[in-house]
């Protein structure tokens, strides 16, 4: 099981994952606000 | 007791004739030495426990934030105030960039590239200083004070708590930068870069969450 705190590389991959998830969330919020 | 534990440490058992060192390690059974995890090195275990405690601190501040916005139902941001969403987005990009340069420094020293280590760690430090400078500049020009209302208090508390973590990270990065220039770290021994790197990525992840909840939602 991957542990993001075990190495810098794994923590960096977790950061990339968080960036993608929050970028999608922000885009969705901006689109919903623009439509409504 | 300690000596008995050390005798059972992986790789410290008797080597059988004709068996490579790796085979002897596979023959190890039983618990790890006392006061040690069998899975994580002590330095990394310390950082892991520290980051878990940090998440709980941020959790306490987020609880106050959600209490104001959800339980109280107060308007966010407070009436008559405005948060600089886009300037802070630029600042967010600066901080995220610093994680990439940190990763560059780490991968460079793993390959024995000392220039990459020094350039990466110095760039990370300068990007972190820039982030902190812009954050202070934002405080100076935002137009409200922490004591004005509950919303303002939690705004300064959450962003200030994160700013304190950036400051600690910059102190760690300054130490790593100086040690890099003095010729420390090798492809085999670079724990001093790895552990601050984990902390720095954690600070970046936490900022993404803070930015999203405070500035966007």
gemmi code that builds the backbone of each chain (N, CA, C; Angstrom):
import gemmi

chains = {
    "A": [
        ("UNK", (0.848, -1.199, 0.000), (0.000, 0.000, 0.000), (0.884, 1.250, 0.000)),
        ("UNK", (0.671, 2.195, -0.945), (1.530, 3.383, -1.012), (1.354, 4.286, 0.213)),
        ("UNK", (2.445, 4.791, 0.708), (2.403, 5.704, 1.856), (3.013, 7.040, 1.424)),
        ("UNK", (2.191, 8.081, 1.255), (2.706, 9.350, 0.720), (3.729, 10.020, 1.621)),
        ("UNK", (3.820, 9.596, 2.885), (4.765, 10.245, 3.790), (6.089, 9.494, 3.878)),
        ("UNK", (6.200, 8.391, 3.150), (7.411, 7.578, 3.291), (8.581, 8.149, 2.511)),
        ("UNK", (8.294, 8.823, 1.417), (9.393, 9.401, 0.646), (8.917, 10.685, -0.018)),
        ("UNK", (9.905, 11.503, -0.390), (9.584, 12.771, -1.051), (8.854, 12.515, -2.360)),
        ("UNK", (9.270, 11.470, -3.092), (8.645, 11.163, -4.375), (7.175, 10.813, -4.238)),
        ("UNK", (6.856, 10.021, -3.205), (5.453, 9.634, -3.007), (4.619, 10.827, -2.550)),
        ("UNK", (5.214, 11.702, -1.723), (4.501, 12.908, -1.292), (4.254, 13.837, -2.480)),
        ("UNK", (5.237, 13.888, -3.402), (5.081, 14.718, -4.594), (3.945, 14.189, -5.461)),
        ("UNK", (3.836, 12.869, -5.572), (2.724, 12.293, -6.340), (1.380, 12.615, -5.687)),
        ("UNK", (1.348, 12.611, -4.355), (0.114, 12.994, -3.650), (-0.237, 14.449, -3.958)),
        ("UNK", (0.793, 15.313, -3.999), (0.569, 16.727, -4.334), (-0.038, 16.858, -5.730)),
        ("UNK", (0.499, 16.110, -6.696), (-0.034, 16.161, -8.063), (-1.503, 15.727, -8.076)),
        ("UNK", (-1.800, 14.690, -7.310), (-3.179, 14.193, -7.228), (-4.100, 15.277, -6.652)),
        ("UNK", (-3.634, 15.927, -5.579), (-4.437, 16.991, -4.945), (-4.642, 18.155, -5.912)),
        ("UNK", (-3.591, 18.509, -6.665), (-3.704, 19.606, -7.640), (-4.795, 19.278, -8.666)),
        ("UNK", (-4.771, 18.058, -9.187), (-5.755, 17.660, -10.207), (-7.173, 17.706, -9.621)),
        ("UNK", (-7.350, 17.120, -8.441), (-8.683, 17.065, -7.827), (-9.227, 18.477, -7.591)),
        ("UNK", (-8.393, 19.376, -7.031), (-8.889, 20.712, -6.716), (-9.041, 21.572, -7.979)),
        ("UNK", (-8.218, 21.321, -8.997), (-8.397, 22.048, -10.261), (-9.752, 21.694, -10.874)),
        ("UNK", (-10.111, 20.413, -10.821), (-11.419, 19.977, -11.342), (-12.544, 20.613, -10.517)),
        ("UNK", (-12.384, 20.619, -9.193), (-13.418, 21.209, -8.330), (-13.602, 22.700, -8.621)),
        ("UNK", (-12.479, 23.422, -8.742), (-12.554, 24.866, -8.998), (-13.197, 25.123, -10.361)),
        ("UNK", (-12.816, 24.333, -11.376), (-13.403, 24.501, -12.707), (-14.908, 24.257, -12.659)),
        ("UNK", (-15.318, 23.210, -11.933), (-16.755, 22.900, -11.827), (-17.506, 24.042, -11.150)),
        ("UNK", (-16.919, 24.584, -10.089), (-17.586, 25.692, -9.365), (-17.710, 26.916, -10.261)),
        ("UNK", (-16.632, 27.245, -10.988), (-16.667, 28.425, -11.860), (-17.692, 28.244, -12.981)),
        ("UNK", (-17.790, 27.030, -13.538), (-18.764, 26.759, -14.612), (-20.192, 26.892, -14.078)),
        ("UNK", (-20.435, 26.296, -12.903), (-21.789, 26.358, -12.306), (-22.170, 27.810, -12.018)),
        ("UNK", (-21.200, 28.596, -11.504), (-21.487, 30.013, -11.205), (-21.771, 30.798, -12.480)),
        ("UNK", (-21.035, 30.466, -13.532), (-21.222, 31.187, -14.805), (-22.583, 30.870, -15.410)),
        ("UNK", (-23.049, 29.616, -15.267), (-24.330, 29.210, -15.836), (-25.492, 29.803, -15.047)),
        ("UNK", (-25.396, 29.704, -13.712), (-26.545, 30.114, -12.877), (-26.559, 31.637, -12.620)),
    ],
    "B": [
        ("UNK", (18.790, -6.528, 26.895), (17.506, -6.458, 26.182), (17.698, -5.807, 24.820)),
        ("UNK", (18.402, -4.655, 24.870), (18.663, -3.937, 23.631), (19.564, -4.762, 22.716)),
        ("UNK", (20.589, -5.389, 23.350), (21.529, -6.175, 22.554), (20.810, -7.344, 21.894)),
        ("UNK", (19.863, -7.947, 22.638), (19.116, -9.068, 22.073), (18.266, -8.609, 20.896)),
        ("UNK", (17.687, -7.397, 21.036), (16.856, -6.871, 19.953), (17.693, -6.597, 18.723)),
        ("UNK", (18.867, -6.006, 18.944), (19.731, -5.671, 17.812), (20.183, -6.944, 17.107)),
        ("UNK", (20.368, -8.012, 17.882), (20.807, -9.273, 17.280), (19.776, -9.804, 16.300)),
        ("UNK", (18.506, -9.403, 16.457), (17.456, -9.881, 15.552), (17.199, -8.906, 14.409)),
        ("UNK", (18.001, -7.820, 14.338), (17.777, -6.819, 13.285), (17.979, -7.450, 11.921)),
        ("UNK", (17.206, -6.987, 10.906), (17.350, -7.538, 9.572), (18.778, -7.385, 9.070)),
        ("UNK", (19.305, -8.440, 8.515), (20.624, -8.361, 7.932), (21.754, -8.576, 8.916)),
        ("UNK", (21.433, -8.621, 10.226), (22.495, -8.769, 11.213), (22.665, -10.223, 11.654)),
        ("UNK", (21.857, -11.108, 11.122), (21.940, -12.509, 11.496), (23.150, -13.171, 10.842)),
        ("UNK", (23.408, -14.429, 11.195), (24.585, -15.118, 10.640), (24.433, -15.353, 9.150)),
        ("UNK", (25.504, -15.151, 8.427), (25.513, -15.399, 6.983), (25.900, -16.857, 6.744)),
        ("UNK", (25.074, -17.587, 6.026), (25.376, -18.979, 5.753), (26.317, -19.060, 4.565)),
        ("UNK", (27.270, -19.992, 4.585), (28.192, -20.123, 3.446), (27.420, -20.416, 2.170)),
        ("UNK", (27.766, -19.680, 1.127), (27.117, -19.907, -0.155), (25.813, -19.171, -0.332)),
        ("UNK", (25.381, -18.446, 0.728), (24.140, -17.682, 0.629), (24.471, -16.198, 0.541)),
        ("UNK", (23.924, -15.472, -0.423), (24.164, -14.029, -0.493), (23.505, -13.317, 0.687)),
        ("UNK", (23.916, -12.008, 0.884), (23.397, -11.232, 2.016), (21.885, -11.105, 1.959)),
        ("UNK", (21.336, -10.945, 0.725), (19.892, -10.772, 0.573), (19.118, -11.981, 1.073)),
        ("UNK", (19.668, -13.180, 0.855), (18.997, -14.394, 1.299), (18.929, -14.440, 2.817)),
        ("UNK", (20.033, -13.989, 3.486), (20.035, -13.981, 4.952), (18.961, -13.039, 5.479)),
        ("UNK", (18.765, -11.898, 4.768), (17.745, -10.942, 5.208), (16.350, -11.539, 5.075)),
        ("UNK", (16.146, -12.321, 4.039), (14.829, -12.919, 3.856), (14.514, -13.960, 4.938)),
        ("UNK", (15.577, -14.502, 5.569), (15.356, -15.505, 6.593), (14.949, -14.896, 7.924)),
        ("UNK", (15.006, -13.540, 8.032), (14.689, -12.893, 9.309), (13.211, -13.028, 9.652)),
        ("UNK", (12.942, -13.394, 10.895), (11.573, -13.430, 11.402), (11.558, -12.757, 12.762)),
        ("UNK", (10.365, -12.312, 13.187), (10.247, -11.743, 14.517), (10.155, -10.233, 14.480)),
        ("UNK", (10.017, -9.618, 15.655), (9.796, -8.177, 15.721), (11.056, -7.390, 15.387)),
        ("UNK", (10.906, -6.092, 15.035), (12.073, -5.244, 14.775), (12.756, -4.893, 16.090)),
        ("UNK", (13.935, -4.254, 16.023), (14.589, -3.807, 17.261), (13.682, -2.885, 18.058)),
        ("UNK", (13.934, -2.810, 19.366), (13.091, -1.987, 20.229), (13.081, -0.539, 19.775)),
        ("UNK", (11.974, 0.132, 19.962), (11.781, 1.561, 19.658), (11.905, 1.865, 18.170)),
        ("UNK", (11.766, 0.877, 17.326), (11.871, 1.132, 15.890), (10.703, 0.505, 15.158)),
        ("UNK", (10.273, 1.175, 14.075), (9.254, 0.595, 13.223), (9.932, -0.340, 12.235)),
        ("UNK", (9.261, -1.423, 11.883), (9.833, -2.349, 10.910), (9.634, -1.842, 9.489)),
        ("UNK", (8.837, -0.794, 9.305), (8.499, -0.343, 7.953), (9.068, 1.030, 7.616)),
        ("UNK", (9.192, 1.936, 8.598), (9.595, 3.312, 8.323), (10.831, 3.648, 9.141)),
        ("UNK", (11.794, 4.359, 8.505), (12.987, 4.807, 9.221), (12.594, 5.805, 10.311)),
        ("UNK", (13.399, 5.904, 11.394), (13.037, 6.799, 12.500), (12.809, 8.244, 12.060)),
        ("UNK", (13.688, 8.757, 11.150), (13.539, 10.153, 10.724), (12.219, 10.372, 9.988)),
        ("UNK", (11.889, 9.422, 9.110), (10.644, 9.559, 8.348), (9.434, 9.325, 9.247)),
        ("UNK", (9.581, 8.411, 10.218), (8.474, 8.158, 11.144), (8.195, 9.422, 11.963)),
        ("UNK", (9.277, 10.120, 12.363), (9.109, 11.378, 13.104), (8.364, 12.407, 12.277)),
        ("UNK", (8.740, 12.527, 10.984), (8.060, 13.491, 10.111), (6.604, 13.082, 9.892)),
        ("UNK", (6.355, 11.775, 9.774), (4.986, 11.271, 9.581), (4.107, 11.660, 10.779)),
        ("UNK", (4.617, 11.406, 11.995), (3.844, 11.740, 13.203), (3.655, 13.250, 13.316)),
        ("UNK", (4.697, 14.003, 12.957), (4.619, 15.465, 13.016), (3.541, 15.977, 12.062)),
        ("UNK", (3.515, 15.435, 10.830), (2.538, 15.898, 9.845), (1.121, 15.520, 10.274)),
        ("UNK", (0.970, 14.345, 10.894), (-0.353, 13.960, 11.396), (-0.826, 14.971, 12.452)),
        ("UNK", (0.091, 15.383, 13.341), (-0.288, 16.374, 14.357), (-0.604, 17.724, 13.709)),
        ("UNK", (0.124, 18.045, 12.621), (-0.129, 19.294, 11.900), (-1.522, 19.294, 11.272)),
        ("UNK", (-1.906, 18.130, 10.704), (-3.237, 18.021, 10.093), (-4.310, 18.273, 11.148)),
        ("UNK", (-4.060, 17.787, 12.372), (-5.044, 18.003, 13.445), (-5.119, 19.487, 13.835)),
        ("UNK", (-3.972, 20.178, 13.820), (-3.982, 21.626, 14.126), (-4.798, 22.370, 13.069)),
        ("UNK", (-4.504, 22.074, 11.799), (-5.267, 22.729, 10.726), (-6.747, 22.349, 10.828)),
        ("UNK", (-7.010, 21.092, 11.215), (-8.396, 20.652, 11.375), (-9.136, 21.486, 12.402)),
        ("UNK", (-8.452, 21.851, 13.490), (-9.083, 22.678, 14.525), (-9.454, 24.052, 13.953)),
        ("UNK", (-8.555, 24.627, 13.154), (-8.832, 25.939, 12.558), (-9.953, 25.845, 11.516)),
        ("UNK", (-9.946, 24.754, 10.730), (-11.022, 24.577, 9.751), (-12.370, 24.375, 10.443)),
        ("UNK", (-12.345, 23.751, 11.619), (-13.588, 23.585, 12.386), (-14.177, 24.947, 12.736)),
        ("UNK", (-13.318, 25.861, 13.197), (-13.784, 27.218, 13.518), (-14.330, 27.908, 12.273)),
        ("UNK", (-13.619, 27.706, 11.149), (-14.039, 28.315, 9.874), (-15.422, 27.808, 9.462)),
        ("UNK", (-15.601, 26.479, 9.497), (-16.891, 25.922, 9.080), (-17.991, 26.260, 10.080)),
        ("UNK", (-17.630, 26.426, 11.340), (-18.632, 26.830, 12.323), (-19.196, 28.207, 11.962)),
        ("UNK", (-18.293, 29.114, 11.585), (-18.734, 30.472, 11.220), (-19.595, 30.446, 9.956)),
        ("UNK", (-19.143, 29.704, 8.942), (-19.837, 29.736, 7.649), (-21.071, 28.850, 7.598)),
        ("UNK", (-20.985, 27.661, 8.198), (-22.079, 26.687, 8.064), (-23.017, 26.750, 9.272)),
        ("UNK", (-22.460, 26.580, 10.485), (-23.326, 26.555, 11.678), (-23.929, 27.929, 11.935)),
        ("UNK", (-23.095, 28.972, 11.872), (-23.602, 30.333, 12.097), (-24.345, 30.861, 10.872)),
        ("UNK", (-23.892, 30.436, 9.703), (-24.504, 30.916, 8.463), (-24.129, 32.343, 8.113)),
        ("UNK", (-22.964, 32.785, 8.610), (-22.526, 34.155, 8.316), (-22.113, 34.297, 6.854)),
        ("UNK", (-22.280, 35.498, 6.320), (-21.899, 35.771, 4.931), (-20.386, 35.709, 4.805)),
        ("UNK", (-19.918, 35.146, 3.683), (-18.468, 35.044, 3.460), (-18.099, 35.593, 2.095)),
        ("UNK", (-17.153, 36.487, 1.966), (-16.502, 37.205, 3.075), (-17.475, 38.163, 3.740)),
        ("UNK", (-17.055, 38.746, 4.831), (-17.944, 39.626, 5.588), (-18.441, 40.760, 4.702)),
        ("UNK", (-19.682, 41.230, 4.947), (-20.225, 42.322, 4.129), (-19.272, 43.528, 4.081)),
        ("UNK", (-19.109, 44.060, 2.869), (-18.235, 45.227, 2.706), (-16.780, 44.891, 2.496)),
        ("UNK", (-16.461, 43.591, 2.460), (-15.060, 43.195, 2.232), (-14.959, 42.327, 0.994)),
        ("UNK", (-13.752, 42.269, 0.458), (-13.516, 41.466, -0.747), (-12.158, 40.770, -0.613)),
        ("UNK", (-12.116, 39.480, -1.015), (-10.851, 38.748, -0.951), (-10.171, 38.788, -2.324)),
        ("UNK", (-8.857, 39.009, -2.364), (-8.133, 39.081, -3.655), (-7.929, 37.692, -4.253)),
        ("UNK", (-8.966, 37.178, -4.926), (-8.946, 35.797, -5.423), (-7.849, 35.593, -6.475)),
        ("UNK", (-7.785, 36.496, -7.469), (-6.855, 36.262, -8.573), (-5.397, 36.553, -8.221)),
        ("UNK", (-5.092, 37.653, -7.488), (-3.693, 37.813, -7.038), (-3.215, 36.628, -6.201)),
        ("UNK", (-4.116, 36.094, -5.386), (-3.728, 34.947, -4.553), (-3.593, 33.684, -5.393)),
        ("UNK", (-4.342, 33.613, -6.513), (-4.175, 32.473, -7.423), (-2.760, 32.470, -8.005)),
        ("UNK", (-2.261, 33.670, -8.347), (-0.876, 33.780, -8.835), (0.094, 33.313, -7.749)),
        ("UNK", (-0.177, 33.759, -6.511), (0.670, 33.354, -5.389), (0.614, 31.833, -5.179)),
        ("UNK", (-0.572, 31.264, -5.395), (-0.731, 29.802, -5.273), (0.130, 29.087, -6.308)),
        ("UNK", (0.115, 29.611, -7.533), (0.933, 29.012, -8.594), (2.426, 29.085, -8.244)),
        ("UNK", (2.822, 30.203, -7.612), (4.231, 30.351, -7.195), (4.592, 29.259, -6.193)),
        ("UNK", (3.699, 29.031, -5.226), (3.986, 28.028, -4.190), (4.004, 26.616, -4.780)),
        ("UNK", (3.062, 26.336, -5.697), (3.033, 25.007, -6.320), (4.301, 24.796, -7.154)),
        ("UNK", (4.756, 25.869, -7.827), (6.000, 25.765, -8.606), (7.165, 25.361, -7.721)),
        ("UNK", (7.154, 25.868, -6.480), (8.272, 25.572, -5.579), (8.318, 24.080, -5.229)),
        ("UNK", (7.174, 23.394, -5.276), (7.188, 21.951, -5.029), (7.861, 21.216, -6.186)),
        ("UNK", (7.654, 21.731, -7.401), (8.285, 21.097, -8.558), (9.808, 21.268, -8.501)),
        ("UNK", (10.263, 22.468, -8.100), (11.711, 22.682, -8.006), (12.307, 21.859, -6.858)),
        ("UNK", (11.505, 21.675, -5.798), (11.951, 20.823, -4.683), (12.144, 19.385, -5.170)),
        ("UNK", (11.192, 18.932, -5.965), (11.281, 17.570, -6.507), (12.471, 17.449, -7.458)),
        ("UNK", (12.722, 18.518, -8.192), (13.888, 18.553, -9.095), (15.178, 18.394, -8.283)),
        ("UNK", (15.267, 19.139, -7.175), (16.456, 19.046, -6.320), (16.638, 17.625, -5.791)),
        ("UNK", (15.546, 17.027, -5.369), (15.602, 15.685, -4.789), (16.029, 14.643, -5.828)),
        ("UNK", (15.411, 14.695, -7.006), (15.770, 13.715, -8.046), (17.201, 13.954, -8.536)),
        ("UNK", (17.643, 15.215, -8.510), (19.013, 15.521, -8.956), (20.043, 14.879, -8.042)),
        ("UNK", (19.876, 15.029, -6.733), (20.885, 14.468, -5.822), (20.845, 12.945, -5.847)),
        ("UNK", (19.684, 12.375, -6.136), (19.608, 10.906, -6.264), (20.468, 10.416, -7.422)),
        ("UNK", (20.587, 11.278, -8.471), (21.394, 10.908, -9.634), (22.824, 11.423, -9.520)),
        ("UNK", (23.132, 12.116, -8.419), (24.481, 12.650, -8.237), (24.710, 13.975, -8.937)),
        ("UNK", (23.622, 14.625, -9.359), (23.724, 15.916, -10.046), (23.721, 17.036, -9.002)),
        ("UNK", (24.902, 17.526, -8.651), (25.003, 18.530, -7.582), (24.483, 19.892, -8.035)),
        ("UNK", (24.660, 20.225, -9.330), (24.132, 21.499, -9.824), (22.608, 21.522, -9.703)),
        ("UNK", (21.976, 20.414, -10.090), (20.513, 20.331, -9.999), (20.039, 20.483, -8.568)),
        ("UNK", (20.781, 19.863, -7.632), (20.422, 19.984, -6.218), (20.492, 21.442, -5.767)),
        ("UNK", (21.614, 22.089, -6.058), (21.806, 23.461, -5.569), (20.823, 24.430, -6.238)),
        ("UNK", (20.676, 24.297, -7.553), (19.765, 25.189, -8.280), (18.321, 24.951, -7.833)),
        ("UNK", (17.948, 23.689, -7.682), (16.572, 23.362, -7.292), (16.233, 23.856, -5.904)),
        ("UNK", (17.140, 23.651, -4.969), (16.837, 24.005, -3.583), (16.848, 25.528, -3.415)),
        ("UNK", (17.766, 26.214, -4.124), (17.800, 27.681, -4.036), (16.542, 28.284, -4.663)),
        ("UNK", (16.129, 27.735, -5.814), (14.911, 28.231, -6.470), (13.698, 28.003, -5.567)),
        ("UNK", (13.648, 26.841, -4.917), (12.536, 26.545, -4.004), (12.494, 27.577, -2.882)),
        ("UNK", (13.655, 27.865, -2.321), (13.737, 28.837, -1.231), (13.262, 30.223, -1.693)),
        ("UNK", (13.732, 30.650, -2.882), (13.362, 31.987, -3.374), (11.866, 32.060, -3.695)),
        ("UNK", (11.306, 30.986, -4.251), (9.860, 30.974, -4.533), (9.068, 31.034, -3.221)),
        ("UNK", (9.548, 30.339, -2.194), (8.887, 30.381, -0.889), (8.937, 31.772, -0.279)),
        ("UNK", (10.089, 32.436, -0.397), (10.217, 33.810, 0.115), (9.254, 34.727, -0.640)),
        ("UNK", (9.156, 34.529, -1.960), (8.246, 35.356, -2.767), (6.805, 35.164, -2.306)),
        ("UNK", (6.425, 33.906, -2.081), (5.065, 33.618, -1.609), (4.785, 34.350, -0.297)),
        ("UNK", (5.739, 34.252, 0.632), (5.536, 34.862, 1.949), (5.481, 36.388, 1.837)),
        ("UNK", (6.338, 36.963, 0.981), (6.347, 38.414, 0.784), (4.995, 38.881, 0.229)),
        ("UNK", (4.466, 38.149, -0.770), (3.179, 38.529, -1.358), (2.039, 38.361, -0.345)),
        ("UNK", (2.173, 37.348, 0.508), (1.155, 37.132, 1.542), (1.132, 38.313, 2.523)),
        ("UNK", (2.301, 38.753, 2.946), (2.388, 39.904, 3.857), (1.857, 41.157, 3.159)),
        ("UNK", (2.194, 41.293, 1.873), (1.705, 42.431, 1.091), (0.176, 42.413, 1.001)),
        ("UNK", (-0.387, 41.203, 0.883), (-1.846, 41.063, 0.847), (-2.458, 41.529, 2.173)),
        ("UNK", (-1.849, 41.118, 3.266), (-2.332, 41.541, 4.590), (-2.329, 43.071, 4.695)),
        ("UNK", (-1.260, 43.674, 4.165), (-1.102, 45.129, 4.309), (-2.135, 45.898, 3.501)),
        ("UNK", (-2.630, 45.271, 2.415), (-3.531, 46.004, 1.512), (-4.957, 45.469, 1.481)),
        ("UNK", (-5.276, 44.501, 2.308), (-6.575, 43.838, 2.175), (-7.724, 44.698, 2.716)),
        ("UNK", (-7.435, 45.604, 3.601), (-8.462, 46.564, 4.011), (-9.270, 46.179, 5.233)),
        ("UNK", (-8.952, 45.089, 5.905), (-9.620, 44.770, 7.170), (-8.606, 44.163, 8.139)),
        ("UNK", (-8.974, 44.177, 9.409), (-8.059, 43.716, 10.460), (-8.634, 42.474, 11.145)),
        ("UNK", (-7.792, 41.692, 11.821), (-8.287, 40.448, 12.447), (-9.394, 40.691, 13.470)),
        ("UNK", (-9.367, 41.826, 14.137), (-10.333, 42.061, 15.211), (-11.660, 42.636, 14.713)),
        ("UNK", (-11.809, 42.839, 13.395), (-13.020, 43.481, 12.882), (-14.267, 42.611, 13.055)),
        ("UNK", (-14.178, 41.325, 12.708), (-15.328, 40.420, 12.795), (-14.816, 38.981, 12.828)),
        ("UNK", (-15.731, 38.024, 13.105), (-15.322, 36.621, 13.198), (-14.738, 36.130, 11.876)),
        ("UNK", (-15.344, 36.570, 10.741), (-14.835, 36.134, 9.435), (-13.385, 36.577, 9.238)),
        ("UNK", (-13.114, 37.828, 9.627), (-11.761, 38.358, 9.457), (-10.778, 37.620, 10.366)),
        ("UNK", (-11.239, 37.310, 11.576), (-10.376, 36.603, 12.530), (-9.949, 35.252, 11.969)),
        ("UNK", (-10.917, 34.499, 11.444), (-10.579, 33.158, 10.955), (-9.807, 33.240, 9.641)),
        ("UNK", (-10.056, 34.298, 8.840), (-9.259, 34.489, 7.620), (-7.784, 34.638, 7.970)),
        ("UNK", (-7.505, 35.565, 8.900), (-6.109, 35.790, 9.289), (-5.535, 34.564, 10.013)),
        ("UNK", (-6.378, 33.858, 10.786), (-5.892, 32.695, 11.537), (-5.469, 31.567, 10.594)),
        ("UNK", (-6.341, 31.254, 9.629), (-6.036, 30.140, 8.716), (-4.849, 30.466, 7.814)),
        ("UNK", (-4.887, 31.640, 7.194), (-3.789, 31.996, 6.296), (-2.506, 32.273, 7.089)),
        ("UNK", (-2.663, 32.818, 8.290), (-1.495, 33.090, 9.135), (-0.864, 31.803, 9.651)),
        ("UNK", (-1.712, 30.816, 10.007), (-1.180, 29.516, 10.446), (-0.371, 28.888, 9.317)),
        ("UNK", (-0.918, 28.994, 8.109), (-0.173, 28.450, 6.970), (1.108, 29.248, 6.724)),
        ("UNK", (1.025, 30.572, 6.864), (2.221, 31.408, 6.686), (3.314, 31.045, 7.689)),
        ("UNK", (2.898, 30.693, 8.905), (3.877, 30.269, 9.919), (4.569, 28.988, 9.474)),
        ("UNK", (3.789, 28.080, 8.838), (4.379, 26.833, 8.350), (5.346, 27.092, 7.186)),
        ("UNK", (4.991, 28.063, 6.336), (5.905, 28.423, 5.241), (7.206, 28.964, 5.835)),
        ("UNK", (7.090, 29.769, 6.888), (8.278, 30.338, 7.529), (9.187, 29.225, 8.075)),
        ("UNK", (8.577, 28.246, 8.747), (9.357, 27.112, 9.261), (10.014, 26.364, 8.092)),
        ("UNK", (9.231, 26.157, 7.022), (9.765, 25.472, 5.842), (10.941, 26.224, 5.238)),
        ("UNK", (10.850, 27.566, 5.231), (11.945, 28.369, 4.680), (13.210, 28.232, 5.524)),
        ("UNK", (13.040, 28.129, 6.840), (14.216, 27.922, 7.713), (14.876, 26.580, 7.370)),
        ("UNK", (14.032, 25.532, 7.197), (14.577, 24.217, 6.820), (15.270, 24.293, 5.457)),
        ("UNK", (14.627, 24.989, 4.502), (15.208, 25.095, 3.162), (16.516, 25.879, 3.181)),
        ("UNK", (16.587, 26.899, 4.048), (17.830, 27.680, 4.159), (18.960, 26.775, 4.652)),
        ("UNK", (18.650, 25.904, 5.613), (19.668, 24.976, 6.128), (20.114, 24.022, 5.016)),
        ("UNK", (19.128, 23.488, 4.271), (19.463, 22.553, 3.183), (20.282, 23.261, 2.102)),
        ("UNK", (19.916, 24.527, 1.811), (20.649, 25.292, 0.785), (22.106, 25.472, 1.201)),
        ("UNK", (22.328, 25.887, 2.454), (23.699, 26.101, 2.936), (24.484, 24.788, 2.918)),
        ("UNK", (23.839, 23.712, 3.352), (24.529, 22.409, 3.367), (24.838, 21.937, 1.944)),
        ("UNK", (23.926, 22.232, 1.010), (24.171, 21.840, -0.388), (25.406, 22.544, -0.929)),
        ("UNK", (25.525, 23.848, -0.617), (26.664, 24.624, -1.107), (27.967, 24.180, -0.443)),
        ("UNK", (27.851, 23.606, 0.742), (29.051, 23.125, 1.437), (29.440, 21.714, 1.005)),
        ("UNK", (28.679, 21.147, 0.079), (29.054, 19.845, -0.465), (28.446, 18.662, 0.245)),
        ("UNK", (27.462, 18.909, 1.121), (26.814, 17.788, 1.796), (25.901, 17.039, 0.817)),
        ("UNK", (25.422, 15.900, 1.254), (24.479, 15.032, 0.524), (25.162, 14.308, -0.645)),
        ("UNK", (24.800, 13.067, -0.782), (25.301, 12.217, -1.868), (24.119, 11.412, -2.413)),
        ("UNK", (24.314, 10.725, -3.540), (23.209, 9.901, -4.053), (22.739, 8.846, -3.045)),
        ("UNK", (23.642, 8.387, -2.179), (23.251, 7.366, -1.183), (22.725, 7.978, 0.108)),
        ("UNK", (23.170, 9.179, 0.461), (22.790, 9.781, 1.728), (22.241, 11.201, 1.501)),
        ("UNK", (20.921, 11.271, 1.356), (20.297, 12.580, 1.117), (19.029, 12.718, 1.948)),
        ("UNK", (19.029, 12.098, 3.117), (17.856, 12.176, 3.995), (17.565, 13.634, 4.384)),
        ("UNK", (18.629, 14.425, 4.500), (18.475, 15.841, 4.871), (17.721, 16.658, 3.833)),
        ("UNK", (17.666, 16.174, 2.593), (16.875, 16.852, 1.558), (15.462, 16.248, 1.523)),
        ("UNK", (15.406, 14.945, 1.715), (14.144, 14.217, 1.567), (13.101, 14.644, 2.618)),
        ("UNK", (13.524, 14.722, 3.886), (12.565, 15.008, 4.961), (12.010, 16.441, 4.856)),
        ("UNK", (12.857, 17.488, 4.670), (12.270, 18.818, 4.437), (11.400, 18.859, 3.184)),
        ("UNK", (11.753, 18.026, 2.183), (10.942, 17.972, 0.960), (9.534, 17.478, 1.246)),
        ("UNK", (9.431, 16.439, 2.074), (8.107, 15.924, 2.454), (7.320, 17.026, 3.155)),
        ("UNK", (7.980, 17.735, 4.064), (7.310, 18.816, 4.802), (6.851, 19.910, 3.835)),
        ("UNK", (7.712, 20.266, 2.894), (7.379, 21.355, 1.958), (6.173, 20.983, 1.092)),
        ("UNK", (6.132, 19.736, 0.614), (4.973, 19.300, -0.186), (3.698, 19.321, 0.678)),
        ("UNK", (3.844, 18.940, 1.942), (2.683, 18.989, 2.846), (2.169, 20.430, 2.975)),
        ("UNK", (3.082, 21.389, 3.134), (2.699, 22.801, 3.254), (1.966, 23.252, 1.983)),
        ("UNK", (2.429, 22.787, 0.823), (1.778, 23.149, -0.446), (0.379, 22.550, -0.545)),
        ("UNK", (0.264, 21.273, -0.175), (-1.056, 20.620, -0.215), (-2.021, 21.365, 0.709)),
        ("UNK", (-1.530, 21.722, 1.886), (-2.389, 22.415, 2.846), (-2.820, 23.781, 2.301)),
        ("UNK", (-1.921, 24.457, 1.568), (-2.297, 25.749, 1.003), (-3.394, 25.596, -0.051)),
        ("UNK", (-3.311, 24.533, -0.863), (-4.355, 24.304, -1.878), (-5.714, 24.171, -1.183)),
        ("UNK", (-5.757, 23.440, -0.073), (-7.017, 23.270, 0.670), (-7.468, 24.610, 1.260)),
        ("UNK", (-6.520, 25.366, 1.843), (-6.856, 26.671, 2.435), (-7.360, 27.630, 1.351)),
        ("UNK", (-6.659, 27.685, 0.224), (-7.059, 28.597, -0.857), (-8.456, 28.249, -1.361)),
        ("UNK", (-8.687, 26.951, -1.549), (-9.983, 26.512, -2.066), (-11.113, 26.893, -1.104)),
        ("UNK", (-10.941, 26.629, 0.172), (-12.033, 26.864, 1.126), (-12.207, 28.349, 1.444)),
        ("UNK", (-11.112, 29.079, 1.554), (-11.202, 30.479, 1.983), (-11.511, 31.418, 0.814)),
        ("UNK", (-10.860, 31.180, -0.335), (-10.971, 32.150, -1.433), (-11.999, 31.765, -2.501)),
        ("UNK", (-12.187, 30.463, -2.735), (-12.994, 30.037, -3.879), (-14.436, 29.732, -3.489)),
        ("UNK", (-14.615, 28.854, -2.493), (-15.972, 28.385, -2.167), (-16.822, 29.524, -1.609)),
    ],
}
model = gemmi.Model(1)
for chain_id, residues in chains.items():
    chain = gemmi.Chain(chain_id)
    for i, (resn, *xyz) in enumerate(residues, 1):
        res = gemmi.Residue()
        res.name, res.seqid = resn, gemmi.SeqId(i, " ")
        for name, pos in zip(("N", "CA", "C"), xyz):
            atom = gemmi.Atom()
            atom.name, atom.element = name, gemmi.Element(name[0])
            atom.pos, atom.b_iso = gemmi.Position(*pos), 0.0
            res.add_atom(atom)
        chain.add_residue(res)
    model.add_chain(chain)
structure = gemmi.Structure()
structure.add_model(model)
structure.setup_entities()
